[in-house]
Amino acid sequence: MAVTIIDVAEKAGVSPSTVSRVISNDSRISQKTSRKVRKIMDELGYHPNVMAKSLVTKTTNNIGIILPRPADELFQNQFFSEIIRGIVSKAAACHYDVLMTSATNEEEEIKAVERLVHGRKVDGIILLTAHKEDPSITFLREKKFPFVLVGRSEHYVDVTSVDNDNIAASQAITKHLIELGHKRIAFVSGPFELTVSKDRMDGYSKALLEAGIPFNCDYVYEGAFTPESAGQVTEKLLQLDQRPTAIIAIDDVVAFGIIRTLWNNGFNVPEDCSVVGFNNTLLAEMCLPQISSVDIGTHQMGQSTVQALVQRIKGDGFDQARIIIPHQIIWRDSVQAPAFE
């Protein structure tokens, strides 16, 4: 005979309505009572009818994630696997399931967002990429639908977002390279329409300006977050009469592609060219030489995103618009003073 909510209530010594509130993650129920009821549910093997609950409460206990790239490309980059790991672990701790859908461009992304919202498939949405012009953010704000952005919104200061101070981080690594004696420093960016690309390039530009080094457009390239794209850009940099003595990459995958291409062209890192990346992924440690990189606290970023979203969903008075995760620069073997001017 199937276990019912009444069976759970009787054994836990609470009312059926209390069990129902525990299942719905009602913030009015104390953690002590919630743990007690959930323990009894596990012991009795009671599994709530999610569909029935959603019809009554109009909630799904699902969080939606919009993946900003094709799956085969996405999981080549440890940033996404690590932030998703943080999201999934925190969501599970908050008794939410995660529904993921991918989009290869902004048009696909807004369609995916509309499907999730209009289909009432999720209680809230996490956007993993911030665009300068972002129709998904505009749509979600108009619908007053709970969402959190990973990154920084260019136009809406009131959007709840979880991010690093990318300007400060990029400025710091550029300043360090300048202090080592580098003057010809290149910046290999991601797509310029992403705010993370803009912010990291702004930090790079600020450090050059402070040091009195002219900004050289020949040293700045836009590319994709792939080793292949990084390789194509590096080939162009090597054709310059005054090739750079240091290269800052938008992330570790791009930094790896740069180092591989330098090596294939007979250049050593860091003797002939220093290279710095972002995200401090396992790839940075496994590469030879090990890549200097900015640790942006990716796992913590994922967990903080879920925490903020759950508070938004429950209406617990969460009013902090921008959450900044501290960064740390990890200097490794890919950087040294320039061997020539």
N, C-alpha and C positions, 0 to 999 in steps of 0.2 A: 504494500500500500504506500502511495506517495506521501512524503513528508510535507506537511502544510505549514503555513506561517503561524497557525495556532499552536502546532506542536513545538515550534521554536520558542514562541512566547511563553508557553507553560514551563518549559525546561529552564528558560533564562529568568523566569520570575518577573516578566514585564508584560505589558499589554501588546496585543497584535499591532496596534497603531505605532508603538515604539519600534517594533521590529521593522515595520514599513518605513519609518523615518530613517532607521539605520541603513536600510537598503538604498534609500534615496540620498544618502550622505547629507542628511539634514544637519546643518550647523548647530541647531539647538540641542542636539543629543551630545552628551559628554563623551570624551574619548574612552573613559572607563566603561561606560555602558555599551558603546559601540564595539569595543574589543570583546566584551563578554558575549554579546549577541552573535557576533561574527564567529566566535569560537564554537558556540553551540550550533550554528549553521553548518560549520565544517564537520563537527562531530556527527550530526544527523544526516549529513549529505543533502542539505536543502539548497536548491538552486532557484533563485527568483525567476519568474517569467518576465524576461526583459521587455518583450513586446507588450505584454499586458500593462506593465508598469509605465512604459512610455506613453501608452494611450491615456492613462490616468494623470500622470504628472507632467506630460508633454516634455519629458526629458529622455535622453538616450544613453547617458553616461558614456558617450563617445566624444573623442577629440579628433578633429580632422587636421591633417598635415598636408600642405601643398608642396610637393617636391618640385623644385624649379628646373630640373633637367631630366633627360631620359635616364631610366634606371641603370642602363649599362654604363653610362658616363658618370652618373651620380656616385655610385659605390666604388668607383676608382679613387674617389677623393675622401680621405679619412675624416675630413671635417664633418661631412654629412652623416657618416656612420656613427661618429662619436656624439654629435648633437642629438641624433635620433635615439641613441642608447640612453642619453640623459633624459630625453622626453619620455620614452617608454617606461623607464624605471620609476620616474616620479609619478607618471600617470597611473601606473599600477598601484603605487602606494596611496594614491588618492581615490582608488577604486574607479578609474576610468580606463576604457579601452581606446586604442588608437587606430584610426582609419587613415590610410595614406593613399594619395592619388598624385600622379605626376603630370607636369605640364612643361612643354618645351619652349613656350613663348608666352607673352602676356595675354594674348587672345585665348589660348588654351587655359591659362590660369584663371581668368575671370569666369570662363565657362564652368570650370571645376568648382570654383567658389559658389557660383549661382546654383549648381546642382546640389551641393551639400546643404546650402541654406534653404532653398525652396523645397527640397526633398526631406527636410527635417531629419537628416541623417546624423547630425552631430550637434552638440551643445555649444561648441566653440571651435575656433579655427586658429592654427598657427601658420603664419606666412614665413617661409624660411629665407626669402630674399626681398630686399628693399630696392625698388626702382625709383628713379627721379620722378617719373610720371606713373602713378600706380592706380589703375582703375579698380583693382580689387579692394584697396583701402577705401576708396571713395564709395564703392558699393556697400561694404560692410558698415561704414559709418552711417550711411543713409538708412540702412536697415536696422541700425542700433544692435547689431549682432556681435556677441563677445568674440574678440580676437586679440592676438598678441603678435607683434612683428619682431622677427629676429633681424636686427639692423636698425637703421635710423630713417624715419620718414622725412622726406625733403620738404613737404608742404604742411604737414599736420603735427604741431608740437604737442597736441593732446593725445596722440596715439600711444597706447601702452607698448613699449618696445624694450627689448633686451639686447644690449650691444656692448662693444668695447669703445674706448676712446681711440678710434683708429687714427685720428689726426695726430694725437700725442705720441702714439706708438711709432708711426711712420716717421714723424719728426725726430724722435729719439734715435732710431737706427741710422737715419741719414746723418744726423749730427755726429754720431760715433764714427761713421765712415769718414766724414770730413776731418775729424780730429786725428784719425789715423794718417791723414795726408791725401785722401782721395778728393779729386776735384771733378773728374769726369765720371759721374754716377748716373747710370741709366735706371729707368723705372719701367718694368714690364707689367702693365695693368691688365685687369679683367675688362669686360665690356664697360665702356664709359658711362652707360646709362644706369649702372648700379651705384648706389650711394656708397657702398664699401670701396669701390674703385675711386670715386671722387674724393672721399675722406682721406684715403691713404696717399693719394697723389697730392692733396692739399698739404699734408704733413711733410711730404718730400719737398714740395715747393717752398714751404716756410723755412725749412732748415737751410736750403740753398740761399734764400734771400737773406737770412740772418748772417750767413757766412760771406755774403757778397759775391756768391758764385752765380753767374747768369743762368737763367733757365734755358735749356737747349732742347728745342722740339725734336731734334734728331735722336735724342736719348730717351724719348717717351714713346711707348708703343701700346696699342690696344690689342688684346688677344683673348682667346678662350682659356678656360681653366684646364688645359690639357697639355701633356708633354709635347705633343706634335705641334700645337700652336706656338708653344714656347720656343721650340726648335726653329721654326720659321722666322720668328722675331729675332732670335739670337744670330741667325745667319745674316740678317740685315744689319745688325749692330756691328758684326765683324767686318763688314764691307766699308765701314766709315774710315776716313783718313785718320781721325782721332778716335779710336775705339775706346769704350769705357774701361776704366780700371776696376769698377765695381758695378754690380747690378742688383737692384731690389726687385724681388718678385712678389706678385700679389698673393701667392700662397706657395706652399711647399711642393705641390705637384708641378707648378710652373718652374720653381727653382730647380727641381730635379731635371726637367726638360732642358733648362739652360745649361746646367752642368754637363749633361750628356752631350749636348751639341758642342760645347766648348772643347770637351775631351776629344770628340770625333774630328775636330778641326786642329788638333795638336796643341791646344791651350790647357794649361793646368790651373786648377782651383786649389788654393787661393793665390798661387805664385803669379799667375798672369791676370787673374780677374777674381775679385771677391764676389760672393753671392750670399744674399740674405732672403729668407722666405717668411711666410706667416703661417700660423696655426700650430706649429710644433707637433706635427704628426709623427707617427712611427717611421714614416718614410724619411724624415729629416735625420733620424738617428741611424737608419740602416744604410743611407747613402754614403758613398766614399768620394770625397771627405764628408763627414757629418755636417749637415746644413745648420748654420746659425738661423734661428727662427724666433718669432714672437709667439709665446704661449698665450692664447686668448681665453683659456678656461672653458673650452668647448662643452665639456660634460656638464659643468656648473651652469653654463648658459642654457642648455636644454632643460635642466631641472628648474631653473628660475623662471623660464618661459611658461612651463606648466603651472607652477605655483601662482604666477600672476594671472594666468588664464582661468584657473579654477576659482580664484577670488572674484574675477570678473563675472564668471558664470553664476556664482552664488550671490553676487551683489553684496559682498562683505565690506564694502566701503573702501576698496582698494583705489587709491588716488595718485599713486606715483606713476608719472607718465613714462619716464625713461630710467631703466635700470642699467647701470654700468658695471660690467664684470671686469675686475682688475686684470691687467696684462703683465707679463714678465718676459723680458728679452733673454733668450738663451744663446749665448755666444759659443760657437763651436769652431771646428777646423776650417770652415769655408771662408773665413775672413782674416785678412792681415793687411799691413800697410802696403801701399803700392810699390812695386819694384822699379817703376819708371814713371816719369811725368808725361 
